[in-house]
Amino acid sequence: GFLQKKEVGSFGGRWKKRWFQLDYAEQCLSVFKKEGEKQQITPILTVPLRGASLSISDIDKSKKRFRFTIFPALHDLFKSCDLFAETDEERQDWIKAIEEVLIKPITTRQVEGEQG
């Protein structure tokens, strides 16, 4: 679905509306310029979620009330990803979905370990 992402490189950063898609198998969040581009081109950014952490911020000078940030585990190779949703409900839905990707490998390993 759509979120706004803070673009780096310009003074203070600009917010751009982008299409995001979670990939549960690859444990990443892919970013596209437009909806439906996955079949046509590669993403403009792929954020690795394995070992990542999330931060929620309700106070923002840019008035982006429903903001959250993903901090990849490989912070030396990947920068944080600042995002905001149009509503708190939408933000909570994204956070819940991302957290499912984050805990999936742990759950899978525990189940496999108990059976083996």
TIMI-2910 file (N, C-alpha, C, CB; in pm, 1 decimal, decimal comma, always signed):
<rs>
+----------+----------+----------+----------+----------+----------+----------+----------+----------+----------+----------+----------+------+
!      n_x !      n_y !      n_z !     ca_x !     ca_y !     ca_z !      c_x !      c_y !      c_z !     cb_x !     cb_y !     cb_z ! resn !
+----------+----------+----------+----------+----------+----------+----------+----------+----------+----------+----------+----------+------+
!    +81,0 !   -117,9 !     +0,0 !     +0,0 !     +0,0 !     +0,0 !    +86,1 !   +125,3 !     +0,0 !    -92,5 !     -0,8 !   +118,3 !  Gly !
!    +19,3 !   +239,5 !     -2,9 !    +90,0 !   +366,7 !     -8,1 !   +129,6 !   +415,4 !   +130,7 !     +4,5 !   +471,1 !    -76,8 !  Phe !
!   +249,3 !   +470,2 !   +139,0 !   +300,3 !   +543,2 !   +254,4 !   +380,9 !   +659,6 !   +198,7 !   +387,7 !   +450,9 !   +349,6 !  Leu !
!   +413,0 !   +754,5 !   +284,5 !   +505,1 !   +859,4 !   +242,8 !   +640,3 !   +829,4 !   +304,6 !   +453,9 !  +1001,2 !   +284,4 !  Gln !
!   +745,8 !   +847,2 !   +225,5 !   +882,8 !   +817,8 !   +267,7 !   +964,5 !   +945,6 !   +260,5 !   +946,6 !   +706,2 !   +179,7 !  Lys !
!  +1044,6 !   +965,2 !   +363,1 !  +1132,1 !  +1082,1 !   +363,5 !  +1250,3 !  +1054,4 !   +271,5 !  +1180,4 !  +1116,2 !   +508,1 !  Lys !
!  +1263,9 !  +1138,4 !   +170,6 !  +1373,3 !  +1125,5 !    +75,1 !  +1494,0 !  +1199,9 !   +129,5 !  +1332,7 !  +1179,8 !    -65,1 !  Glu !
!  +1609,5 !  +1139,3 !   +119,7 !  +1732,1 !  +1203,8 !   +167,8 !  +1800,1 !  +1275,5 !    +52,2 !  +1828,7 !  +1100,0 !   +232,0 !  Val !
!  +1889,0 !  +1365,3 !    +86,3 !  +1965,0 !  +1433,6 !    -17,3 !  +1927,7 !  +1579,8 !    -32,8 !  +1946,1 !  +1364,0 !   -147,4 !  Gly !
!  +1803,7 !  +1615,2 !     -3,3 !  +1765,8 !  +1755,2 !    -10,3 !  +1766,3 !  +1812,9 !   +130,9 !  +1626,4 !  +1772,3 !    -77,4 !  Ser !
!  +1776,5 !  +1944,4 !   +142,7 !  +1782,6 !  +2008,4 !   +273,0 !  +1658,8 !  +1973,6 !   +353,9 !  +1796,4 !  +2160,4 !   +258,4 !  Phe !
!  +1677,5 !  +1910,0 !   +467,2 !  +1566,0 !  +1873,9 !   +553,4 !  +1488,7 !  +1752,1 !   +507,3 !  +1473,7 !  +1988,1 !   +564,3 !  Gly !
!  +1512,0 !  +1706,9 !   +386,6 !  +1441,8 !  +1590,8 !   +333,0 !  +1300,7 !  +1624,5 !   +289,0 !  +1437,9 !  +1480,6 !   +435,7 !  Gly !
!  +1257,9 !  +1568,8 !   +178,4 !  +1121,8 !  +1586,7 !   +129,0 !  +1047,0 !  +1455,0 !   +144,7 !  +1121,1 !  +1634,1 !    -19,8 !  Arg !
!   +917,6 !  +1464,1 !   +160,9 !   +833,4 !  +1345,0 !   +173,5 !   +771,8 !  +1314,3 !    +38,5 !   +722,9 !  +1364,7 !   +281,3 !  Trp !
!   +783,8 !  +1188,5 !     -4,8 !   +729,7 !  +1144,1 !   -133,6 !   +636,8 !  +1026,2 !   -111,3 !   +843,5 !  +1106,0 !   -231,9 !  Lys !
!   +524,1 !  +1027,7 !   -180,0 !   +430,3 !   +915,8 !   -173,6 !   +486,3 !   +801,7 !   -258,0 !   +287,3 !   +958,0 !   -223,1 !  Lys !
!   +498,6 !   +685,0 !   -195,4 !   +554,1 !   +567,1 !   -262,1 !   +465,6 !   +445,7 !   -234,0 !   +699,9 !   +540,6 !   -215,1 !  Arg !
!   +478,2 !   +344,9 !   -319,5 !   +407,5 !   +218,4 !   -303,6 !   +500,9 !   +120,1 !   -234,2 !   +359,0 !   +162,6 !   -441,5 !  Trp !
!   +454,1 !    +58,4 !   -125,3 !   +534,2 !    -34,6 !    -45,7 !   +473,5 !   -173,3 !    -50,5 !   +545,7 !    +13,6 !    +99,8 !  Phe !
!   +561,2 !   -272,9 !    -53,0 !   +514,6 !   -411,0 !    -52,7 !   +605,5 !   -495,4 !    +35,9 !   +510,0 !   -468,0 !   -196,5 !  Gln !
!   +543,5 !   -565,4 !   +131,0 !   +618,2 !   -655,8 !   +219,0 !   +642,0 !   -787,4 !   +147,8 !   +542,7 !   -679,2 !   +352,3 !  Leu !
!   +763,2 !   -836,8 !   +160,1 !   +797,4 !   -968,1 !   +106,8 !   +832,2 !  -1056,0 !   +226,0 !   +916,6 !   -960,6 !     +2,9 !  Asp !
!   +737,0 !  -1142,3 !   +264,3 !   +755,4 !  -1226,2 !   +382,3 !   +867,0 !  -1328,1 !   +362,0 !   +625,4 !  -1297,7 !   +416,6 !  Tyr !
!   +878,2 !  -1384,2 !   +241,9 !   +979,8 !  -1486,5 !   +215,7 !  +1120,3 !  -1428,1 !   +223,1 !   +956,9 !  -1550,3 !    +78,5 !  Ala !
!  +1139,7 !  -1310,1 !   +166,8 !  +1271,7 !  -1246,5 !   +164,4 !  +1296,2 !  -1157,2 !   +285,5 !  +1287,4 !  -1165,1 !    +38,1 !  Glu !
!  +1194,7 !  -1138,0 !   +368,8 !  +1202,4 !  -1054,5 !   +489,0 !  +1251,9 !   -913,5 !   +456,1 !  +1294,7 !  -1119,5 !   +592,8 !  Gln !
!  +1180,8 !   -849,5 !   +362,7 !  +1218,6 !   -714,2 !   +325,2 !  +1094,0 !   -633,6 !   +288,4 !  +1318,7 !   -716,3 !   +207,8 !  Cys !
!  +1112,6 !   -503,4 !   +283,3 !  +1008,9 !   -410,4 !   +241,9 !  +1057,9 !   -345,4 !   +113,2 !   +977,6 !   -303,1 !   +353,9 !  Leu !
!   +983,9 !   -366,3 !     +4,3 !  +1022,6 !   -310,9 !   -125,0 !   +946,8 !   -180,6 !   -148,8 !   +995,0 !   -412,3 !   -239,5 !  Ser !
!  +1017,9 !    -83,7 !   -206,7 !   +961,8 !    +49,1 !   -231,7 !   +960,6 !    +73,7 !   -382,4 !  +1043,7 !   +160,3 !   -157,3 !  Val !
!   +844,6 !   +116,0 !   -432,9 !   +826,7 !   +145,0 !   -575,0 !   +773,6 !   +286,2 !   -591,7 !   +731,1 !    +43,0 !   -641,0 !  Phe !
!   +797,9 !   +345,6 !   -707,9 !   +746,6 !   +480,3 !   -733,2 !   +595,0 !   +480,6 !   -745,1 !   +808,6 !   +537,8 !   -860,1 !  Lys !
!   +540,5 !   +374,4 !   -805,7 !   +396,6 !   +368,5 !   -830,5 !   +342,6 !   +230,6 !   -795,1 !   +365,1 !   +402,3 !   -977,6 !  Lys !
!   +211,9 !   +224,3 !   -774,5 !   +145,2 !    +97,1 !   -748,0 !   +155,5 !     +7,5 !   -870,7 !     -3,0 !   +119,3 !   -709,1 !  Glu !
!   +174,9 !   -122,1 !   -847,6 !   +174,2 !   -219,4 !   -956,1 !   +304,4 !   -231,4 !  -1032,0 !    +67,9 !   -185,5 !  -1050,5 !  Gly !
!   +412,7 !   -167,1 !   -986,1 !   +538,8 !   -172,3 !  -1059,4 !   +617,8 !   -299,8 !  -1034,8 !   +623,0 !    -54,4 !  -1023,1 !  Glu !
!   +578,2 !   -379,8 !   -935,3 !   +657,5 !   -498,2 !   -900,4 !   +677,8 !   -589,9 !  -1020,6 !   +590,0 !   -575,5 !   -787,2 !  Lys !
!   +574,6 !   -604,5 !  -1102,2 !   +585,1 !   -693,8 !  -1216,5 !   +669,6 !   -632,2 !  -1329,2 !   +445,6 !   -728,5 !  -1268,2 !  Gln !
!   +687,7 !   -499,8 !  -1327,0 !   +751,6 !   -432,0 !  -1438,5 !   +899,5 !   -401,1 !  -1415,2 !   +678,7 !   -305,5 !  -1467,6 !  Gln !
!   +933,5 !   -352,9 !  -1295,5 !  +1070,8 !   -309,8 !  -1270,8 !  +1115,4 !   -351,8 !  -1131,3 !  +1083,5 !   -157,4 !  -1287,4 !  Ile !
!  +1241,6 !   -332,1 !  -1106,4 !  +1292,9 !   -359,5 !   -973,0 !  +1257,3 !   -242,8 !   -881,4 !  +1446,6 !   -383,2 !   -975,9 !  Thr !
!  +1250,8 !   -266,0 !   -751,8 !  +1217,0 !   -157,9 !   -658,8 !  +1324,4 !    -49,5 !   -657,3 !  +1197,5 !   -213,6 !   -517,8 !  Pro !
!  +1283,8 !    +72,2 !   -619,4 !  +1381,0 !   +181,2 !   -607,5 !  +1459,9 !   +167,0 !   -477,3 !  +1309,9 !   +318,9 !   -613,0 !  Ile !
!  +1404,7 !    +89,0 !   -383,2 !  +1471,0 !    +64,2 !   -255,9 !  +1417,7 !    -65,1 !   -196,5 !  +1450,1 !   +182,6 !   -158,2 !  Leu !
!  +1505,9 !   -141,5 !   -135,9 !  +1466,7 !   -260,1 !    -61,4 !  +1523,1 !   -246,2 !    +79,4 !  +1517,3 !   -391,8 !   -131,0 !  Thr !
!  +1433,7 !   -249,6 !   +178,6 !  +1473,3 !   -234,1 !   +318,0 !  +1475,4 !   -372,3 !   +383,5 !  +1376,5 !   -137,2 !   +394,0 !  Val !
!  +1592,6 !   -420,5 !   +424,2 !  +1598,5 !   -551,5 !   +489,9 !  +1535,2 !   -544,7 !   +628,4 !  +1744,4 !   -600,7 !   +500,3 !  Pro !
!  +1449,2 !   -640,7 !   +658,8 !  +1378,2 !   -639,7 !   +786,6 !  +1433,6 !   -739,0 !   +887,6 !  +1233,4 !   -668,4 !   +763,8 !  Leu !
!  +1514,0 !   -834,0 !   +845,1 !  +1569,7 !   -932,4 !   +938,9 !  +1654,1 !   -860,0 !  +1043,6 !  +1655,5 !  -1039,7 !   +863,7 !  Arg !
!  +1613,7 !   -870,2 !  +1168,8 !  +1685,7 !   -806,9 !  +1277,8 !  +1660,6 !   -657,6 !  +1292,6 !  +1829,4 !   -829,5 !  +1259,8 !  Gly !
!  +1570,6 !   -601,8 !  +1213,5 !  +1542,7 !   -458,1 !  +1218,7 !  +1463,0 !   -423,1 !  +1343,8 !  +1466,2 !   -413,4 !  +1093,0 !  Ala !
!  +1458,5 !   -295,4 !  +1375,0 !  +1375,6 !   -246,9 !  +1484,6 !  +1289,0 !   -132,0 !  +1434,1 !  +1462,9 !   -201,8 !  +1605,2 !  Ser !
!  +1180,9 !   -106,3 !  +1507,4 !  +1086,1 !     -0,7 !  +1470,5 !  +1080,3 !   +104,0 !  +1579,5 !   +945,9 !    -58,9 !  +1445,0 !  Leu !
!  +1055,0 !   +226,9 !  +1537,9 !  +1036,2 !   +336,2 !  +1631,6 !   +913,1 !   +414,8 !  +1587,4 !  +1163,1 !   +427,8 !  +1638,8 !  Ser !
!   +828,4 !   +449,6 !  +1682,8 !   +707,7 !   +525,9 !  +1653,9 !   +724,8 !   +666,3 !  +1710,6 !   +581,0 !   +456,3 !  +1713,1 !  Ile !
!   +693,4 !   +766,0 !  +1628,6 !   +706,3 !   +905,1 !  +1672,6 !   +576,8 !   +979,1 !  +1644,5 !   +825,5 !   +975,2 !  +1602,4 !  Ser !
!   +514,8 !  +1032,5 !  +1749,7 !   +393,3 !  +1111,1 !  +1731,8 !   +422,6 !  +1260,3 !  +1730,1 !   +293,6 !  +1079,4 !  +1841,6 !  Asp !
!   +546,0 !  +1297,0 !  +1759,2 !   +582,9 !  +1437,5 !  +1760,0 !   +685,6 !  +1459,3 !  +1649,7 !   +638,7 !  +1481,3 !  +1899,5 !  Ile !
!   +650,7 !  +1545,2 !  +1555,6 !   +737,5 !  +1567,9 !  +1441,9 !   +724,3 !  +1713,2 !  +1398,9 !   +703,3 !  +1471,7 !  +1325,5 !  Asp !
!   +834,5 !  +1780,1 !  +1380,6 !   +832,8 !  +1919,9 !  +1338,7 !   +766,7 !  +1937,7 !  +1202,1 !   +974,5 !  +1974,9 !  +1335,0 !  Lys !
!   +771,8 !  +1834,3 !  +1118,1 !   +713,6 !  +1844,7 !   +984,7 !   +564,2 !  +1812,8 !   +984,3 !   +786,2 !  +1751,9 !   +889,2 !  Ser !
!   +506,3 !  +1793,1 !  +1101,6 !   +363,1 !  +1766,8 !  +1118,8 !   +317,5 !  +1634,7 !  +1055,6 !   +283,5 !  +1880,5 !  +1059,5 !  Lys !
!   +406,9 !  +1540,8 !  +1048,2 !   +372,3 !  +1407,2 !   +999,5 !   +333,6 !  +1325,2 !  +1121,6 !   +491,9 !  +1340,0 !   +919,5 !  Lys !
!   +208,5 !  +1332,5 !  +1161,8 !   +163,3 !  +1278,6 !  +1289,8 !   +176,7 !  +1127,8 !  +1303,2 !    +22,1 !  +1316,0 !  +1311,3 !  Arg !
!   +158,5 !  +1054,8 !  +1197,3 !   +154,6 !   +908,8 !  +1206,5 !   +283,6 !   +849,7 !  +1148,7 !    +30,4 !   +852,2 !  +1132,0 !  Phe !
!   +393,4 !   +895,9 !  +1202,8 !   +525,9 !   +861,0 !  +1154,1 !   +580,1 !   +738,4 !  +1226,4 !   +621,4 !   +978,8 !  +1171,1 !  Arg !
!   +660,6 !   +660,7 !  +1154,2 !   +737,3 !   +552,5 !  +1215,0 !   +865,4 !   +532,9 !  +1134,9 !   +654,3 !   +420,4 !  +1221,0 !  Phe !
!   +964,3 !   +472,5 !  +1198,3 !  +1095,0 !   +456,2 !  +1136,1 !  +1139,4 !   +311,7 !  +1149,2 !  +1198,9 !   +551,1 !  +1199,5 !  Thr !
!  +1196,6 !   +260,2 !  +1041,6 !  +1255,8 !   +126,2 !  +1042,0 !  +1407,1 !   +143,4 !  +1048,9 !  +1213,0 !    +42,7 !   +914,3 !  Ile !
!  +1468,8 !    +75,9 !  +1146,5 !  +1614,5 !    +77,3 !  +1160,7 !  +1666,8 !    -60,9 !  +1125,8 !  +1657,9 !   +118,8 !  +1305,4 !  Phe !
!  +1722,5 !    -78,2 !  +1004,5 !  +1775,5 !   -209,1 !   +966,2 !  +1889,6 !   -252,2 !  +1056,8 !  +1822,7 !   -206,7 !   +821,8 !  Pro !
!  +1903,1 !   -382,2 !  +1075,9 !  +2010,4 !   -436,5 !  +1160,1 !  +2146,6 !   -403,9 !  +1100,2 !  +1994,8 !   -589,3 !  +1176,7 !  Ala !
!  +2155,0 !   -401,6 !   +969,4 !  +2281,0 !   -372,0 !   +900,9 !  +2290,7 !   -220,7 !   +879,0 !  +2290,6 !   -449,0 !   +764,4 !  Leu !
!  +2290,1 !   -145,5 !   +989,8 !  +2284,1 !     -0,1 !   +980,7 !  +2405,3 !    +62,2 !   +913,1 !  +2269,1 !    +57,7 !  +1117,1 !  His !
!  +2514,8 !    -11,7 !   +904,0 !  +2631,1 !    +43,0 !   +833,9 !  +2613,3 !    +35,8 !   +682,3 !  +2758,2 !    -32,1 !   +875,2 !  Asp !
!  +2526,8 !    -53,9 !   +634,5 !  +2501,0 !    -67,4 !   +491,1 !  +2369,0 !     -2,8 !   +448,3 !  +2500,4 !   -213,8 !   +453,0 !  Leu !
!  +2271,9 !     +2,2 !   +538,4 !  +2139,5 !    +55,7 !   +507,5 !  +2102,9 !   +162,3 !   +609,0 !  +2033,1 !    -56,5 !   +505,8 !  Phe !
!  +2054,6 !   +275,1 !   +559,1 !  +2012,3 !   +382,7 !   +648,6 !  +1871,5 !   +356,4 !   +698,7 !  +2019,5 !   +519,1 !   +577,7 !  Lys !
!  +1834,4 !   +429,2 !   +802,3 !  +1697,7 !   +416,9 !   +853,7 !  +1599,0 !   +464,4 !   +747,4 !  +1680,0 !   +498,4 !   +985,3 !  Ser !
!  +1477,1 !   +417,8 !   +758,9 !  +1372,0 !   +449,2 !   +662,6 !  +1257,6 !   +518,3 !   +737,0 !  +1321,6 !   +319,9 !   +589,0 !  Cys !
!  +1244,2 !   +650,1 !   +717,4 !  +1138,8 !   +728,0 !   +782,1 !  +1013,0 !   +725,1 !   +696,3 !  +1184,7 !   +873,8 !   +806,3 !  Asp !
!   +901,1 !   +685,7 !   +758,9 !   +774,2 !   +670,5 !   +687,3 !   +662,5 !   +736,9 !   +765,4 !   +741,7 !   +521,6 !   +663,4 !  Leu !
!   +554,2 !   +771,9 !   +694,1 !   +434,7 !   +810,9 !   +766,4 !   +311,3 !   +769,3 !   +688,8 !   +433,7 !   +961,4 !   +792,4 !  Phe !
!   +208,7 !   +737,4 !   +765,0 !    +80,5 !   +694,4 !   +711,1 !    -19,5 !   +809,0 !   +724,3 !    +29,1 !   +566,6 !   +784,0 !  Ala !
!   -129,5 !   +796,9 !   +652,8 !   -233,0 !   +901,0 !   +656,2 !   -313,3 !   +898,6 !   +785,8 !   -327,0 !   +885,0 !   +537,9 !  Glu !
!   -325,2 !   +780,5 !   +848,7 !   -402,7 !   +767,3 !   +972,3 !   -326,2 !   +680,5 !  +1071,5 !   -543,1 !   +706,9 !   +943,8 !  Thr !
!   -365,7 !   +690,1 !  +1197,7 !   -303,4 !   +605,9 !  +1298,9 !   -337,8 !   +459,5 !  +1274,1 !   -347,8 !   +648,5 !  +1439,9 !  Asp !
!   -459,0 !   +431,7 !  +1230,3 !   -499,4 !   +293,4 !  +1201,2 !   -411,9 !   +232,8 !  +1091,0 !   -648,1 !   +288,4 !  +1159,4 !  Glu !
!   -387,3 !   +310,6 !   +987,1 !   -302,5 !   +263,1 !   +878,3 !   -159,5 !   +238,5 !   +928,2 !   -302,1 !   +364,9 !   +762,1 !  Glu !
!   -108,2 !   +328,4 !  +1011,9 !    +25,8 !   +310,4 !  +1068,4 !    +31,1 !   +182,3 !  +1151,4 !    +65,6 !   +432,6 !  +1155,2 !  Arg !
!    -70,2 !   +159,8 !  +1235,7 !    -72,6 !    +39,8 !  +1319,2 !    -79,5 !    -86,9 !  +1234,1 !   -191,3 !    +44,7 !  +1415,8 !  Gln !
!   -154,0 !    -82,8 !  +1123,2 !   -161,3 !   -198,3 !  +1032,8 !    -23,6 !   -230,0 !   +974,1 !   -262,7 !   -171,8 !   +919,1 !  Asp !
!    +49,2 !   -126,2 !   +930,9 !   +183,2 !   -147,3 !   +876,0 !   +278,0 !   -202,1 !   +982,3 !   +238,6 !    -16,4 !   +818,5 !  Trp !
!   +272,8 !   -144,2 !  +1100,2 !   +362,1 !   -188,9 !  +1208,0 !   +334,4 !   -334,7 !  +1242,6 !   +345,1 !   -100,0 !  +1333,5 !  Ile !
!   +207,1 !   -370,2 !  +1251,9 !   +170,7 !   -509,5 !  +1281,9 !   +223,4 !   -603,8 !  +1173,2 !    +16,9 !   -523,8 !  +1295,1 !  Lys !
!   +207,1 !   -565,1 !  +1046,5 !   +253,4 !   -649,4 !   +935,7 !   +405,7 !   -662,4 !   +936,7 !   +206,2 !   -591,6 !   +801,0 !  Ala !
!   +476,6 !   -553,1 !   +962,2 !   +622,5 !   -557,2 !   +967,3 !   +668,7 !   -641,8 !  +1084,9 !   +680,6 !   -415,1 !   +977,5 !  Ile !
!   +602,9 !   -628,4 !  +1198,9 !   +639,7 !   -709,8 !  +1315,1 !   +619,3 !   -858,3 !  +1288,6 !   +558,4 !   -667,6 !  +1437,0 !  Glu !
!   +519,0 !   -894,3 !  +1209,7 !   +498,7 !  -1035,1 !  +1173,1 !   +617,7 !  -1087,0 !  +1093,8 !   +369,0 !  -1052,2 !  +1091,5 !  Glu !
!   +671,9 !  -1004,1 !  +1005,2 !   +791,3 !  -1043,5 !   +929,7 !   +910,5 !  -1056,9 !  +1025,0 !   +822,6 !   -939,7 !   +817,4 !  Val !
!   +921,3 !   -965,6 !  +1121,2 !  +1034,2 !   -967,2 !  +1214,0 !  +1035,0 !  -1090,5 !  +1303,3 !  +1032,0 !   -843,1 !  +1299,6 !  Leu !
!   +917,4 !  -1137,4 !  +1347,9 !   +914,0 !  -1251,6 !  +1439,7 !   +898,9 !  -1385,0 !  +1369,1 !   +802,0 !  -1234,9 !  +1537,5 !  Ile !
!   +870,1 !  -1385,2 !  +1240,1 !   +849,3 !  -1510,3 !  +1167,5 !   +966,7 !  -1607,0 !  +1179,0 !   +823,4 !  -1480,7 !  +1022,7 !  Lys !
!  +1091,9 !  -1563,4 !  +1158,1 !  +1202,1 !  -1660,3 !  +1166,4 !  +1218,4 !  -1719,4 !  +1305,4 !  +1331,4 !  -1594,8 !  +1124,8 !  Pro !
!  +1193,2 !  -1641,4 !  +1408,8 !  +1205,3 !  -1690,9 !  +1545,5 !  +1100,8 !  -1799,0 !  +1570,3 !  +1189,6 !  -1575,6 !  +1647,5 !  Ile !
!   +977,3 !  -1770,9 !  +1531,6 !   +868,6 !  -1866,7 !  +1549,3 !   +897,9 !  -1995,1 !  +1472,9 !   +735,1 !  -1806,3 !  +1503,0 !  Thr !
!   +945,3 !  -1982,8 !  +1348,6 !   +974,4 !  -2100,3 !  +1266,9 !  +1084,4 !  -2184,2 !  +1330,9 !  +1015,1 !  -2058,4 !  +1124,8 !  Thr !
!  +1190,2 !  -2119,6 !  +1379,1 !  +1299,9 !  -2194,5 !  +1441,5 !  +1254,8 !  -2265,2 !  +1568,0 !  +1416,1 !  -2101,6 !  +1473,3 !  Arg !
!  +1172,0 !  -2201,8 !  +1648,4 !  +1124,3 !  -2263,4 !  +1771,5 !  +1041,2 !  -2386,7 !  +1741,9 !  +1043,1 !  -2163,8 !  +1853,1 !  Gln !
!   +954,4 !  -2376,9 !  +1641,8 !   +869,7 !  -2490,5 !  +1606,4 !   +955,1 !  -2604,7 !  +1551,8 !   +762,8 !  -2448,6 !  +1502,9 !  Val !
!  +1051,3 !  -2571,7 !  +1464,1 !  +1136,9 !  -2676,1 !  +1408,6 !  +1220,3 !  -2740,6 !  +1518,5 !  +1228,2 !  -2618,8 !  +1299,1 !  Glu !
!  +1270,5 !  -2661,0 !  +1612,2 !  +1351,9 !  -2712,5 !  +1721,1 !  +1273,4 !  -2804,9 !  +1811,8 !  +1409,3 !  -2598,9 !  +1801,4 !  Gly !
!  +1146,9 !  -2776,4 !  +1834,5 !  +1064,2 !  -2860,2 !  +1921,6 !  +1032,5 !  -2994,9 !  +1855,4 !   +933,7 !  -2787,1 !  +1957,3 !  Glu !
!  +1020,3 !  -2995,0 !  +1722,2 !   +984,5 !  -3118,1 !  +1654,0 !  +1106,7 !  -3207,9 !  +1633,2 !   +918,9 !  -3086,7 !  +1520,1 !  Gln !
!  +1225,1 !  -3148,1 !  +1623,3 !  +1343,7 !  -3225,0 !  +1588,0 !  +1419,7 !  -3265,1 !  +1705,5 !  +1431,0 !  -3150,2 !  +1498,1 !  Gly !
+----------+----------+----------+----------+----------+----------+----------+----------+----------+----------+----------+----------+------+
</rs>
